[in-house]
Amino acid sequence: MSDIKKFMFVNRKAPYGTIYALESLEVVLITAAFDQDVTLAFLDDGVYQLKKGQQTKGIETKNFSPTYRALEDYDVEKLYVMKESLDERGLVEDDLLVPVKVVSRAEMGALMNQQDVVLSF
Amino acid sequence: MLHIVNKSPMVNSALENCLNAAAPGDVLLIEDAVYAATVGSAFEPKLREALGSFKVYVLQSDLDARGMSDKLMAGVSAVDYGGFVDLTITNNSCQSWL
């Protein structure tokens, strides 16, 4: 396919408090279904989306965190997490439920710059 | 008095404003505000300081949903929904810091 574009999804919100994280996942899956080049960025409170051990029974909300583990089946394998955001929240790479690439602020900015389309959630 | 906060301390200043303005009493952290009571958070020192004037509670279900139960700060008490109701009864009034 000749018209493949580079899409980046920028995730900056914690899960459950707002609908953004879930909506982002939905659009990511749709975009991947159209064989586009998909990159996910997690920064600020968005890094909380990837925290291991989410148990949502008590708030009677769908636990969508297992979906992040299914992304590789849709050939979505470029997940970038901003190191400074992890540090500010006392999180380390081992707290996350999928393999990611941890990058600096500067590297994240450069990645954003390389995209054709950037969608913010 | 019971003060209820539901936003992450990294997103807006509701919790900080609450802790600055409120007279000593009870503070309940729900929804995304539970992140404020987790070990290693940039907000941890401020919340630790607040423990001198406030009794701080978090809603267990919101902590569990976010996978943060293993990181709850010492000195903060987790309550269930029944405990939430009890807090609204034992206090004369509530203020939600929206």
Backbone of each chain as ProteinMPNN parsed JSONL, in Angstrom:
{"seq_chain_A": "MSDIKKFMFVNRKAPYGTIYALESLEVVLITAAFDQDVTLAFLDDGVYQLKKGQQTKGIETKNFSPTYRALEDYDVEKLYVMKESLDERGLVEDDLLVPVKVVSRAEMGALMNQQDVVLSF", "coords_chain_A": {"N_chain_A": [[0.843, -1.195, 0.0], [0.564, 2.174, -0.864], [-0.156, 4.507, 0.404], [0.529, 4.774, 3.168], [0.53, 6.221, 6.32], [2.336, 7.834, 8.983], [1.176, 7.506, 12.119], [0.783, 8.963, 15.28], [-0.254, 8.349, 18.559], [-0.931, 10.227, 21.266], [-0.866, 9.789, 24.596], [-2.005, 11.131, 27.49], [-3.505, 10.985, 29.771], [-4.711, 9.612, 32.861], [-6.008, 6.261, 33.35], [-9.55, 5.433, 33.495], [-10.417, 7.693, 35.18], [-11.144, 9.532, 33.302], [-12.598, 9.206, 29.987], [-10.738, 9.168, 28.027], [-8.413, 7.435, 27.774], [-9.42, 4.888, 27.131], [-10.83, 5.509, 24.78], [-8.736, 6.276, 23.137], [-7.411, 3.833, 22.786], [-9.354, 2.474, 21.289], [-9.344, 3.914, 18.871], [-6.731, 3.524, 18.098], [-6.733, 0.782, 17.508], [-8.484, 0.738, 15.347], [-7.055, 2.29, 13.517], [-4.794, 0.704, 13.166], [-6.003, -1.448, 11.937], [-6.351, -0.472, 9.435], [-3.906, -0.787, 8.34], [-1.94, 1.126, 8.951], [1.009, 3.006, 9.937], [1.626, 2.793, 13.162], [2.279, 4.507, 16.167], [2.555, 4.613, 19.677], [2.494, 6.954, 22.279], [3.272, 7.537, 25.635], [2.863, 9.74, 28.178], [3.183, 12.119, 30.921], [0.32, 11.846, 33.082], [-0.547, 9.771, 31.54], [1.16, 7.589, 31.591], [0.27, 6.036, 33.646], [-1.669, 4.434, 32.537], [-0.491, 2.095, 31.766], [0.133, 0.695, 34.015], [0.814, -2.218, 35.868], [-1.42, -4.755, 37.228], [-4.076, -3.796, 37.407], [-7.32, -3.764, 38.72], [-10.536, -3.74, 38.241], [-12.995, -4.425, 39.27], [-14.216, -3.413, 41.604], [-14.98, -0.805, 40.906], [-16.765, -1.203, 39.023], [-16.243, -0.998, 36.248], [-15.101, -1.535, 32.927], [-12.106, -3.353, 32.706], [-9.667, -2.347, 30.789], [-6.999, -2.739, 30.504], [-5.728, -5.228, 29.735], [-5.868, -5.089, 26.975], [-3.7, -3.64, 26.044], [-1.722, -5.508, 26.001], [-2.511, -7.012, 23.87], [-1.943, -5.554, 21.668], [0.301, -6.078, 20.098], [-0.519, -8.126, 18.474], [-1.888, -6.807, 16.569], [0.062, -5.708, 15.133], [0.991, -3.436, 16.347], [3.592, -2.179, 17.705], [5.221, -0.227, 18.553], [5.72, 1.329, 21.301], [6.166, 4.031, 23.279], [7.481, 5.424, 26.238], [7.669, 8.158, 28.387], [10.499, 8.897, 30.239], [10.837, 10.82, 32.296], [8.236, 11.208, 33.134], [7.582, 8.759, 34.284], [9.418, 8.769, 36.403], [8.533, 10.97, 37.957], [6.3, 9.892, 39.047], [7.013, 7.816, 40.619], [7.311, 5.403, 39.357], [8.683, 2.507, 37.686], [10.164, 0.81, 34.845], [9.573, -1.855, 35.22], [7.134, -1.822, 36.472], [5.285, -1.752, 34.509], [2.858, -3.152, 32.221], [3.389, -4.078, 29.684], [6.039, -4.616, 27.232], [8.035, -1.784, 26.647], [9.544, 1.118, 25.105], [11.589, 3.167, 26.857], [11.939, 6.594, 26.834], [13.645, 9.797, 26.694], [12.521, 13.199, 27.421], [13.396, 14.83, 25.31], [13.854, 12.96, 23.287], [11.263, 12.048, 22.937], [10.016, 14.327, 21.96], [11.33, 14.546, 19.516], [10.432, 12.229, 18.265], [7.701, 12.821, 17.981], [7.887, 14.803, 16.14], [8.506, 13.44, 13.851], [6.182, 12.412, 12.799], [3.323, 11.925, 10.572], [0.708, 12.323, 11.281], [-0.672, 13.402, 14.321], [-2.414, 12.397, 17.093], [-4.211, 13.432, 19.895], [-4.838, 12.373, 23.178]], "CA_chain_A": [[0.0, 0.0, 0.0], [1.449, 3.33, -1.026], [-0.559, 5.666, 1.215], [0.675, 4.544, 4.608], [1.004, 7.395, 7.052], [2.817, 7.606, 10.348], [0.234, 8.022, 13.121], [1.16, 8.859, 16.689], [-1.31, 8.585, 19.552], [-0.289, 10.775, 22.46], [-1.725, 9.48, 25.75], [-1.556, 11.934, 28.634], [-4.495, 10.925, 30.855], [-4.802, 8.376, 33.632], [-7.177, 5.463, 32.949], [-10.758, 5.396, 34.339], [-10.892, 9.004, 35.633], [-11.798, 10.077, 32.107], [-12.785, 8.184, 28.953], [-9.713, 9.345, 26.994], [-7.502, 6.296, 27.575], [-10.167, 3.847, 26.42], [-11.12, 5.992, 23.42], [-7.488, 6.222, 22.388], [-7.207, 2.433, 22.402], [-10.303, 2.144, 20.218], [-8.895, 4.515, 17.615], [-5.483, 2.845, 17.752], [-7.069, -0.503, 16.88], [-9.062, 1.043, 14.026], [-5.968, 2.757, 12.65], [-3.965, -0.465, 12.86], [-6.772, -2.283, 11.005], [-6.162, 0.115, 8.104], [-2.502, -1.015, 7.99], [-1.145, 2.34, 9.047], [2.189, 2.914, 10.793], [1.108, 3.33, 14.426], [3.158, 4.666, 17.322], [1.872, 5.101, 20.872], [3.345, 7.675, 23.224], [2.674, 7.671, 26.969], [3.566, 10.729, 28.978], [2.402, 12.689, 32.028], [-0.466, 10.804, 33.758], [-0.789, 8.673, 30.599], [1.969, 6.41, 31.915], [-0.519, 5.203, 34.568], [-2.482, 3.484, 31.768], [0.249, 0.845, 31.573], [0.492, 0.103, 35.315], [0.397, -3.606, 36.125], [-2.25, -5.097, 38.386], [-5.355, -3.071, 37.482], [-8.441, -4.629, 39.112], [-11.601, -2.727, 38.219], [-14.268, -4.973, 39.747], [-14.785, -2.537, 42.627], [-15.584, 0.42, 40.37], [-17.723, -1.665, 38.008], [-15.829, -0.442, 34.957], [-14.318, -2.515, 32.167], [-10.652, -3.275, 32.805], [-9.165, -2.453, 29.413], [-5.537, -2.831, 30.473], [-5.211, -6.371, 28.956], [-5.829, -4.753, 25.551], [-2.352, -3.179, 25.675], [-0.917, -6.696, 25.71], [-2.956, -7.57, 22.589], [-1.597, -4.639, 20.571], [1.298, -6.643, 19.172], [-1.245, -8.951, 17.492], [-2.324, -5.88, 15.514], [1.316, -5.12, 14.655], [1.289, -2.168, 17.025], [4.712, -2.591, 18.565], [6.033, 0.932, 18.931], [5.177, 1.985, 22.481], [7.205, 4.845, 23.906], [7.086, 5.982, 27.532], [8.617, 9.208, 28.771], [11.178, 8.555, 31.489], [10.592, 11.826, 33.322], [6.879, 11.002, 33.643], [7.67, 7.609, 35.195], [10.161, 9.195, 37.599], [7.694, 11.859, 38.776], [5.204, 9.108, 39.638], [7.568, 6.703, 41.387], [7.16, 4.162, 38.599], [9.828, 2.029, 36.914], [9.743, 0.025, 33.691], [9.058, -3.144, 35.688], [5.743, -1.625, 36.91], [4.423, -1.661, 33.333], [2.342, -4.464, 31.842], [3.872, -4.47, 28.354], [7.377, -4.098, 26.927], [7.99, -0.45, 26.045], [10.837, 1.778, 25.022], [11.587, 4.357, 27.701], [12.703, 7.648, 26.157], [13.714, 11.09, 27.38], [11.652, 14.25, 26.866], [13.928, 15.279, 24.018], [13.608, 11.897, 22.305], [9.827, 12.034, 22.673], [9.748, 15.47, 21.09], [11.843, 14.225, 18.187], [9.516, 11.226, 17.695], [6.483, 13.527, 17.571], [8.249, 15.587, 14.963], [8.641, 12.564, 12.669], [4.896, 11.831, 12.415], [2.45, 12.61, 9.621], [-0.526, 12.669, 11.995], [-0.573, 13.22, 15.773], [-3.738, 12.473, 17.728], [-3.997, 13.629, 21.338], [-5.857, 11.862, 24.1]], "C_chain_A": [[0.876, 1.242, 0.0], [1.102, 4.464, -0.061], [-0.558, 5.365, 2.713], [1.215, 5.807, 5.269], [1.48, 6.989, 8.433], [1.877, 8.305, 11.323], [0.828, 7.896, 14.51], [-0.043, 9.198, 17.554], [-0.636, 9.015, 20.842], [-1.251, 10.622, 23.642], [-1.214, 10.178, 26.994], [-2.502, 11.872, 29.832], [-4.444, 9.577, 31.574], [-6.028, 7.582, 33.168], [-8.335, 5.676, 33.924], [-11.292, 6.752, 34.804], [-11.61, 9.758, 34.522], [-11.879, 8.959, 31.081], [-11.65, 8.195, 27.926], [-8.874, 8.099, 26.718], [-8.186, 5.191, 26.778], [-10.443, 4.258, 24.974], [-9.873, 5.947, 22.544], [-7.237, 4.801, 21.885], [-8.109, 2.032, 21.239], [-9.797, 2.666, 18.876], [-7.579, 3.892, 17.154], [-5.791, 1.551, 16.994], [-7.658, -0.293, 15.485], [-7.953, 1.432, 13.045], [-5.08, 1.589, 12.219], [-4.671, -1.363, 11.842], [-6.662, -1.763, 9.569], [-4.691, 0.076, 7.68], [-1.665, 0.257, 7.99], [0.032, 2.109, 10.005], [1.871, 3.61, 12.122], [2.176, 3.357, 15.519], [2.325, 5.184, 18.496], [2.878, 5.789, 21.788], [2.585, 7.798, 24.539], [3.504, 8.665, 27.758], [2.613, 11.344, 29.997], [1.576, 11.575, 32.688], [-0.794, 9.63, 32.837], [0.02, 7.424, 30.914], [1.213, 5.467, 32.867], [-1.382, 4.176, 33.821], [-1.823, 2.113, 31.707], [0.626, 0.162, 32.884], [-0.063, -1.315, 35.421], [-0.638, -3.684, 37.241], [-3.564, -4.358, 38.496], [-6.498, -4.053, 37.711], [-9.673, -3.749, 39.259], [-12.951, -3.209, 38.736], [-14.98, -3.99, 40.699], [-15.407, -1.26, 42.097], [-16.537, 0.099, 39.212], [-17.501, -1.003, 36.644], [-15.014, -1.504, 34.239], [-12.82, -2.283, 32.364], [-10.081, -3.456, 31.4], [-7.653, -2.632, 29.348], [-5.009, -4.073, 29.732], [-5.098, -6.072, 27.461], [-4.433, -4.284, 25.123], [-1.459, -4.365, 25.322], [-1.286, -7.311, 24.362], [-2.497, -6.73, 21.402], [-0.616, -5.246, 19.583], [0.644, -7.556, 18.139], [-1.779, -8.099, 16.337], [-1.12, -5.166, 14.897], [1.546, -3.708, 15.176], [2.372, -2.487, 18.051], [5.58, -1.427, 19.016], [5.346, 1.684, 20.072], [6.318, 2.724, 23.187], [6.675, 5.487, 25.182], [8.134, 7.002, 27.951], [9.174, 8.947, 30.17], [10.844, 9.529, 32.622], [9.206, 11.638, 33.948], [6.834, 9.813, 34.605], [8.306, 8.054, 36.51], [9.289, 10.027, 38.539], [6.593, 11.101, 39.507], [5.702, 7.908, 40.418], [7.43, 5.372, 40.681], [8.47, 3.811, 37.891], [9.294, 1.132, 35.802], [9.087, -1.289, 34.114], [7.616, -3.041, 36.195], [4.767, -1.71, 35.734], [4.053, -3.045, 32.791], [2.712, -4.914, 30.436], [5.307, -3.973, 28.163], [7.248, -2.751, 26.224], [9.418, 0.034, 25.84], [10.726, 3.052, 25.855], [12.49, 5.4, 27.057], [12.699, 8.935, 26.978], [12.708, 12.055, 26.749], [12.094, 14.642, 25.458], [13.658, 14.243, 22.933], [12.128, 11.834, 21.938], [9.457, 13.171, 21.721], [10.179, 15.2, 19.654], [10.927, 13.216, 17.492], [8.237, 11.879, 17.182], [6.705, 14.241, 16.248], [8.284, 14.758, 13.683], [7.297, 12.095, 12.115], [4.194, 12.626, 11.314], [1.195, 13.118, 10.325], [-0.302, 12.422, 13.49], [-1.959, 13.413, 16.375], [-3.546, 12.486, 19.244], [-5.168, 13.117, 22.152], [-5.439, 12.131, 25.531]], "O_chain_A": [[1.822, 1.341, 0.781], [1.958, 5.289, 0.26], [-1.517, 5.663, 3.425], [2.216, 6.38, 4.838], [1.088, 5.956, 8.976], [1.792, 9.532, 11.351], [1.325, 6.831, 14.878], [-0.747, 10.182, 17.326], [0.134, 8.26, 21.436], [-2.311, 11.246, 23.679], [-0.134, 9.867, 27.497], [-2.33, 12.615, 30.799], [-4.17, 8.542, 30.966], [-6.981, 8.165, 32.651], [-8.109, 6.065, 35.07], [-12.507, 6.95, 34.822], [-12.55, 10.514, 34.764], [-11.301, 7.889, 31.274], [-11.602, 7.331, 27.05], [-8.648, 7.746, 25.56], [-7.596, 4.625, 25.858], [-10.305, 3.45, 24.055], [-9.945, 5.622, 21.359], [-6.899, 4.589, 20.72], [-7.679, 1.336, 20.319], [-9.818, 1.952, 17.873], [-7.343, 3.751, 15.954], [-5.18, 1.265, 15.965], [-7.367, -1.049, 14.558], [-7.918, 0.969, 11.905], [-4.669, 1.498, 11.062], [-4.023, -1.967, 10.987], [-6.853, -2.513, 8.612], [-4.277, 0.807, 6.78], [-0.794, 0.443, 7.14], [0.047, 1.148, 10.775], [1.847, 4.838, 12.206], [2.874, 2.372, 15.76], [1.495, 6.078, 18.332], [3.967, 5.273, 22.039], [1.398, 8.123, 24.551], [4.698, 8.46, 27.979], [1.402, 11.125, 29.949], [2.078, 10.461, 32.842], [-1.271, 8.597, 33.306], [-0.38, 6.319, 30.548], [1.474, 4.264, 32.898], [-1.783, 3.166, 34.399], [-2.505, 1.093, 31.609], [1.35, -0.834, 32.879], [-1.226, -1.578, 35.115], [-0.722, -2.795, 38.089], [-4.13, -4.292, 39.587], [-6.631, -5.045, 36.994], [-9.843, -3.085, 40.282], [-13.943, -2.485, 38.651], [-16.189, -3.776, 40.6], [-16.271, -0.678, 42.754], [-17.039, 0.989, 38.527], [-18.431, -0.525, 35.995], [-14.312, -2.287, 34.878], [-12.328, -1.165, 32.21], [-10.018, -4.572, 30.884], [-7.082, -2.674, 28.258], [-3.931, -3.996, 29.143], [-4.326, -6.721, 26.755], [-4.026, -4.5, 23.981], [-0.569, -4.266, 24.477], [-0.49, -8.04, 23.771], [-2.647, -7.148, 20.254], [-0.68, -4.975, 18.384], [1.184, -7.745, 17.049], [-2.083, -8.617, 15.262], [-1.269, -4.147, 14.223], [2.207, -2.893, 14.534], [2.087, -3.003, 19.132], [6.545, -1.606, 19.759], [4.506, 2.555, 19.844], [7.296, 2.12, 23.627], [5.568, 6.025, 25.208], [9.335, 6.742, 27.879], [8.432, 8.797, 31.141], [10.599, 9.119, 33.756], [9.021, 11.876, 35.142], [6.135, 9.853, 35.618], [7.798, 7.755, 37.591], [9.297, 9.825, 39.753], [6.02, 11.607, 40.471], [4.906, 7.068, 40.838], [7.431, 4.322, 41.325], [9.26, 4.689, 37.543], [8.127, 0.742, 35.81], [8.167, -1.775, 33.457], [6.942, -4.062, 36.335], [3.553, -1.738, 35.939], [4.837, -3.989, 32.889], [2.376, -6.029, 30.04], [5.744, -3.038, 28.834], [6.44, -2.6, 25.307], [10.371, -0.564, 26.338], [9.879, 3.907, 25.593], [13.657, 5.132, 26.768], [11.849, 9.129, 27.848], [12.127, 11.778, 25.7], [11.28, 14.769, 24.544], [13.285, 14.584, 21.811], [11.775, 11.6, 20.783], [8.673, 12.984, 20.791], [9.492, 15.571, 18.702], [10.671, 13.322, 16.292], [7.747, 11.55, 16.102], [5.839, 14.276, 15.373], [8.118, 15.282, 12.581], [7.261, 11.446, 11.07], [4.429, 13.822, 11.14], [0.685, 14.194, 10.014], [0.196, 11.367, 13.882], [-2.593, 14.452, 16.191], [-2.819, 11.664, 19.8], [-6.33, 13.393, 21.851], [-6.162, 11.777, 26.462]]}, "seq_chain_B": "MLHIVNKSPMVNSALENCLNAAAPGDVLLIEDAVYAATVGSAFEPKLREALGSFKVYVLQSDLDARGMSDKLMAGVSAVDYGGFVDLTITNNSCQSWL", "coords_chain_B": {"N_chain_B": [[-14.9, 18.453, 59.249], [-15.447, 17.034, 56.013], [-13.349, 16.713, 53.28], [-13.408, 16.19, 49.849], [-11.587, 14.945, 47.144], [-11.075, 14.49, 43.655], [-9.318, 14.534, 41.511], [-6.229, 13.942, 39.777], [-3.158, 14.979, 41.278], [-1.289, 15.862, 39.527], [-2.548, 16.917, 37.414], [-4.414, 18.975, 37.93], [-4.753, 21.706, 40.346], [-6.411, 21.112, 42.438], [-6.228, 19.392, 44.741], [-3.958, 20.416, 46.038], [-4.81, 23.061, 46.521], [-6.947, 22.512, 48.193], [-5.63, 21.346, 50.433], [-4.163, 23.544, 51.24], [-6.111, 25.438, 51.921], [-8.044, 24.296, 53.591], [-9.331, 23.795, 56.919], [-7.953, 21.826, 59.615], [-8.96, 18.41, 59.367], [-10.878, 15.795, 57.861], [-9.732, 14.238, 54.866], [-10.676, 12.877, 51.837], [-9.536, 10.895, 49.257], [-10.49, 10.209, 46.029], [-11.183, 8.43, 42.909], [-9.051, 9.687, 40.341], [-7.526, 11.074, 42.165], [-6.379, 9.369, 43.963], [-3.828, 8.746, 43.192], [-2.22, 10.604, 44.378], [-1.573, 9.658, 46.838], [0.406, 7.789, 46.617], [3.466, 5.967, 46.861], [6.514, 7.5, 46.011], [5.492, 9.298, 44.233], [5.556, 12.602, 42.848], [4.056, 14.242, 44.373], [4.078, 13.206, 46.851], [5.698, 14.244, 49.092], [4.253, 16.578, 49.799], [1.767, 15.571, 50.522], [2.51, 14.005, 52.639], [3.317, 15.928, 54.449], [0.853, 17.106, 54.889], [-0.356, 15.178, 56.397], [0.111, 15.819, 58.991], [-1.884, 17.617, 59.737], [-4.25, 16.653, 58.727], [-6.533, 13.869, 58.56], [-6.069, 11.421, 56.312], [-7.747, 9.7, 53.776], [-8.165, 7.052, 51.35], [-10.07, 5.789, 48.602], [-10.484, 2.43, 48.417], [-11.342, 0.844, 46.19], [-10.846, 2.502, 44.003], [-8.118, 2.692, 44.096], [-7.406, 0.019, 43.655], [-8.444, -0.358, 41.052], [-6.696, 1.12, 39.565], [-4.374, -0.223, 39.858], [-2.683, 0.434, 41.953], [-2.548, -0.326, 44.598], [-0.415, -1.587, 45.827], [1.307, 0.451, 46.256], [0.494, 2.247, 48.153], [0.868, 4.964, 50.368], [2.324, 4.98, 53.652], [0.452, 5.789, 56.576], [-1.786, 6.741, 55.382], [-5.191, 5.951, 55.145], [-7.026, 3.261, 53.754], [-10.342, 3.061, 52.574], [-13.518, 1.379, 52.15], [-16.566, 1.485, 50.119], [-18.552, 1.599, 52.063], [-17.112, 2.728, 54.147], [-16.682, 5.229, 53.069], [-19.287, 6.261, 53.1], [-19.663, 6.273, 55.872], [-17.819, 8.296, 56.566], [-19.061, 10.533, 55.49], [-21.148, 10.697, 57.18], [-20.134, 10.928, 59.805], [-18.907, 13.357, 59.665], [-19.895, 16.813, 59.849], [-20.291, 18.286, 57.53], [-19.619, 18.256, 53.946], [-17.167, 18.916, 51.452], [-16.67, 19.018, 48.085], [-13.903, 19.195, 46.093], [-13.97, 20.284, 43.182]], "CA_chain_B": [[-15.437, 18.55, 57.889], [-14.858, 16.091, 55.057], [-12.982, 17.271, 51.982], [-13.303, 15.117, 48.857], [-10.864, 15.367, 45.94], [-11.152, 13.4, 42.676], [-8.428, 14.733, 40.361], [-4.802, 13.709, 39.977], [-2.452, 16.216, 41.654], [-0.421, 16.262, 38.417], [-3.402, 17.447, 36.354], [-4.82, 20.315, 38.354], [-4.274, 22.047, 41.688], [-7.512, 20.965, 43.398], [-5.79, 18.832, 46.023], [-3.048, 21.375, 46.675], [-5.637, 24.163, 47.02], [-7.702, 21.964, 49.317], [-4.753, 21.2, 51.599], [-3.755, 24.883, 51.665], [-7.211, 26.255, 52.446], [-8.927, 23.624, 54.548], [-8.981, 23.648, 58.331], [-7.688, 20.411, 59.887], [-10.139, 17.55, 59.333], [-10.739, 14.589, 57.042], [-9.611, 14.38, 53.406], [-10.869, 11.599, 51.154], [-9.079, 10.917, 47.869], [-11.199, 9.223, 45.206], [-10.869, 8.453, 41.476], [-7.636, 9.908, 40.019], [-6.801, 11.691, 43.288], [-5.669, 8.346, 44.753], [-2.408, 8.749, 42.807], [-1.495, 11.512, 45.28], [-1.195, 8.939, 48.06], [1.25, 6.649, 46.272], [4.891, 6.115, 47.154], [7.373, 7.9, 44.897], [4.867, 10.361, 43.449], [6.12, 13.926, 43.116], [3.195, 14.906, 45.345], [4.193, 12.504, 48.137], [6.143, 15.081, 50.217], [3.184, 17.502, 50.199], [0.731, 14.821, 51.221], [3.108, 13.58, 53.912], [3.245, 17.107, 55.311], [-0.562, 17.31, 55.224], [-0.78, 14.178, 57.379], [0.195, 16.443, 60.301], [-3.118, 18.347, 60.049], [-5.447, 15.973, 58.213], [-6.61, 12.414, 58.472], [-6.249, 11.231, 54.873], [-8.297, 8.405, 53.367], [-8.332, 6.811, 49.906], [-11.078, 4.776, 48.3], [-9.762, 1.209, 48.026], [-11.729, 0.39, 44.841], [-10.178, 3.336, 43.005], [-6.709, 2.292, 44.15], [-7.324, -1.296, 42.996], [-8.709, -0.205, 39.616], [-5.505, 1.709, 38.942], [-3.21, -1.08, 40.11], [-1.756, 1.163, 42.812], [-2.684, -0.755, 45.999], [0.902, -1.946, 46.368], [2.128, 1.65, 46.442], [-0.157, 3.189, 49.077], [1.746, 5.561, 51.379], [2.03, 4.728, 55.06], [-0.205, 6.921, 57.225], [-3.044, 7.0, 54.682], [-6.066, 4.8, 55.372], [-7.924, 2.886, 52.664], [-11.715, 2.758, 53.009], [-14.409, 0.873, 51.103], [-17.696, 2.395, 49.922], [-19.205, 1.762, 53.378], [-16.3, 3.685, 54.897], [-16.969, 6.525, 52.434], [-20.573, 6.696, 53.659], [-19.418, 6.599, 57.293], [-17.144, 9.598, 56.646], [-20.035, 11.601, 55.22], [-22.072, 10.777, 58.33], [-19.448, 11.39, 61.019], [-18.604, 14.777, 59.494], [-21.095, 17.647, 59.747], [-20.489, 18.734, 56.15], [-18.648, 17.79, 52.951], [-16.823, 19.838, 50.37], [-15.998, 18.37, 46.954], [-13.024, 20.163, 45.404], [-14.085, 19.937, 41.764]], "C_chain_B": [[-14.7, 17.57, 56.973], [-14.592, 16.79, 53.73], [-12.748, 16.119, 51.004], [-12.626, 15.66, 47.599], [-10.853, 14.196, 44.958], [-10.235, 13.567, 41.459], [-6.971, 14.465, 40.736], [-4.098, 15.023, 40.318], [-1.53, 16.712, 40.538], [-1.226, 16.941, 37.311], [-3.971, 18.819, 36.701], [-4.469, 20.524, 39.83], [-5.356, 21.868, 42.754], [-7.033, 20.449, 44.758], [-4.878, 19.803, 46.77], [-3.838, 22.539, 47.277], [-6.445, 23.73, 48.238], [-6.829, 21.931, 50.568], [-4.306, 22.559, 52.131], [-4.868, 25.625, 52.397], [-7.966, 25.617, 53.603], [-8.4, 23.678, 55.973], [-8.762, 22.16, 58.594], [-8.978, 19.592, 59.961], [-9.855, 16.319, 58.5], [-10.63, 14.939, 55.561], [-9.763, 12.99, 52.795], [-10.468, 11.748, 49.693], [-9.797, 9.812, 47.098], [-10.778, 9.392, 43.742], [-9.375, 8.765, 41.269], [-6.845, 10.578, 41.153], [-6.041, 10.652, 44.108], [-4.177, 8.3, 44.407], [-1.575, 9.624, 43.746], [-0.959, 10.788, 46.505], [-0.306, 7.737, 47.768], [2.719, 6.981, 46.442], [5.655, 6.504, 45.888], [6.779, 8.969, 44.007], [5.499, 11.699, 43.824], [5.297, 14.667, 44.164], [3.374, 14.331, 46.758], [4.664, 13.406, 49.292], [5.043, 16.022, 50.717], [2.095, 16.765, 50.972], [1.239, 14.381, 52.593], [3.036, 14.723, 54.923], [1.81, 17.326, 55.793], [-1.044, 16.336, 56.285], [-0.675, 14.713, 58.812], [-1.108, 17.133, 60.699], [-4.383, 17.604, 59.644], [-5.355, 14.466, 58.415], [-6.95, 12.145, 57.006], [-6.702, 9.795, 54.579], [-8.249, 8.294, 51.849], [-9.388, 5.729, 49.732], [-10.373, 3.549, 47.697], [-10.071, 0.781, 46.587], [-11.024, 1.192, 43.759], [-8.68, 3.033, 42.943], [-6.515, 0.971, 43.405], [-7.47, -1.165, 41.481], [-7.46, 0.26, 38.895], [-4.248, 0.898, 39.189], [-2.212, -0.462, 41.066], [-1.808, 0.737, 44.287], [-1.333, -1.076, 46.641], [1.77, -0.73, 46.652], [1.509, 2.665, 47.406], [0.829, 3.65, 50.159], [1.34, 5.153, 52.781], [1.372, 5.971, 55.654], [-1.506, 7.321, 56.564], [-3.91, 5.749, 54.833], [-6.949, 4.539, 54.167], [-9.298, 2.578, 53.252], [-12.502, 2.175, 51.831], [-15.591, 1.84, 50.977], [-18.457, 2.646, 51.229], [-18.465, 2.784, 54.228], [-16.489, 5.104, 54.392], [-18.264, 7.084, 53.033], [-20.401, 7.099, 55.126], [-18.785, 7.98, 57.443], [-18.125, 10.743, 56.401], [-21.004, 11.768, 56.387], [-21.384, 11.361, 59.562], [-19.028, 12.853, 60.905], [-19.901, 15.575, 59.327], [-21.378, 18.085, 58.314], [-19.375, 18.203, 55.257], [-18.386, 18.903, 51.949], [-16.123, 19.037, 49.295], [-15.208, 19.427, 46.188], [-12.98, 19.814, 43.924], [-13.075, 20.693, 40.909]], "O_chain_B": [[-13.506, 17.314, 57.133], [-15.491, 17.382, 53.133], [-11.99, 15.193, 51.29], [-13.028, 16.69, 47.056], [-10.65, 13.05, 45.357], [-10.361, 12.826, 40.484], [-6.544, 14.727, 41.86], [-4.396, 16.06, 39.726], [-1.044, 17.842, 40.587], [-0.646, 17.481, 36.369], [-4.003, 19.716, 35.859], [-3.949, 19.619, 40.482], [-5.236, 22.409, 43.852], [-7.388, 21.002, 45.798], [-5.01, 19.989, 47.979], [-3.573, 22.958, 48.404], [-6.605, 24.489, 49.193], [-7.225, 22.419, 51.626], [-4.093, 22.715, 53.333], [-4.618, 26.346, 53.364], [-8.466, 26.312, 54.488], [-7.194, 23.615, 56.21], [-9.315, 21.319, 57.885], [-9.966, 20.032, 60.549], [-8.718, 15.852, 58.439], [-11.336, 15.815, 55.063], [-9.07, 12.048, 53.183], [-10.984, 12.608, 48.979], [-9.725, 8.638, 47.46], [-10.109, 10.361, 43.382], [-8.525, 8.18, 41.94], [-5.617, 10.638, 41.094], [-5.146, 11.011, 44.873], [-3.359, 7.871, 45.221], [-0.372, 9.414, 43.893], [-0.006, 11.245, 47.137], [-0.256, 6.786, 48.549], [3.159, 8.106, 46.205], [5.464, 5.908, 44.828], [7.459, 9.497, 43.126], [5.922, 11.905, 44.961], [5.784, 15.617, 44.777], [2.884, 14.898, 47.734], [4.085, 13.343, 50.377], [4.914, 16.238, 51.922], [1.567, 17.279, 51.958], [0.498, 14.385, 53.576], [2.733, 14.513, 56.098], [1.577, 17.682, 56.948], [-2.012, 16.61, 56.993], [-1.275, 14.161, 59.734], [-1.408, 17.225, 61.889], [-5.465, 17.89, 60.155], [-4.274, 13.878, 58.44], [-7.989, 12.585, 56.514], [-6.121, 8.824, 55.064], [-8.285, 9.302, 51.143], [-9.573, 4.871, 50.595], [-9.76, 3.618, 46.632], [-9.164, 0.399, 45.847], [-10.646, 0.648, 42.722], [-8.06, 3.108, 41.883], [-5.577, 0.823, 42.622], [-6.721, -1.778, 40.72], [-7.191, -0.145, 37.765], [-3.162, 1.297, 38.767], [-1.025, -0.782, 41.014], [-1.179, 1.373, 45.134], [-1.134, -0.865, 47.837], [2.852, -0.86, 47.225], [1.951, 3.813, 47.468], [1.523, 2.842, 50.776], [0.154, 4.997, 53.071], [1.707, 7.091, 55.268], [-2.254, 8.138, 57.101], [-3.428, 4.628, 54.671], [-7.55, 5.46, 53.616], [-9.41, 1.923, 54.288], [-12.192, 2.442, 50.67], [-15.624, 2.88, 51.635], [-18.943, 3.75, 51.475], [-19.072, 3.592, 54.93], [-16.463, 6.062, 55.165], [-18.319, 8.25, 53.424], [-20.922, 8.124, 55.566], [-19.159, 8.747, 58.33], [-18.029, 11.796, 57.032], [-21.602, 12.828, 56.568], [-21.961, 12.181, 60.276], [-18.816, 13.52, 61.918], [-20.873, 15.09, 58.748], [-22.533, 18.241, 57.918], [-18.331, 17.76, 55.736], [-19.26, 19.714, 51.643], [-15.083, 18.432, 49.558], [-15.763, 20.413, 45.702], [-12.064, 19.13, 43.467], [-13.04, 20.514, 39.691]]}, "name": "protein", "num_of_chains": 2, "seq": "MSDIKKFMFVNRKAPYGTIYALESLEVVLITAAFDQDVTLAFLDDGVYQLKKGQQTKGIETKNFSPTYRALEDYDVEKLYVMKESLDERGLVEDDLLVPVKVVSRAEMGALMNQQDVVLSFMLHIVNKSPMVNSALENCLNAAAPGDVLLIEDAVYAATVGSAFEPKLREALGSFKVYVLQSDLDARGMSDKLMAGVSAVDYGGFVDLTITNNSCQSWL"}
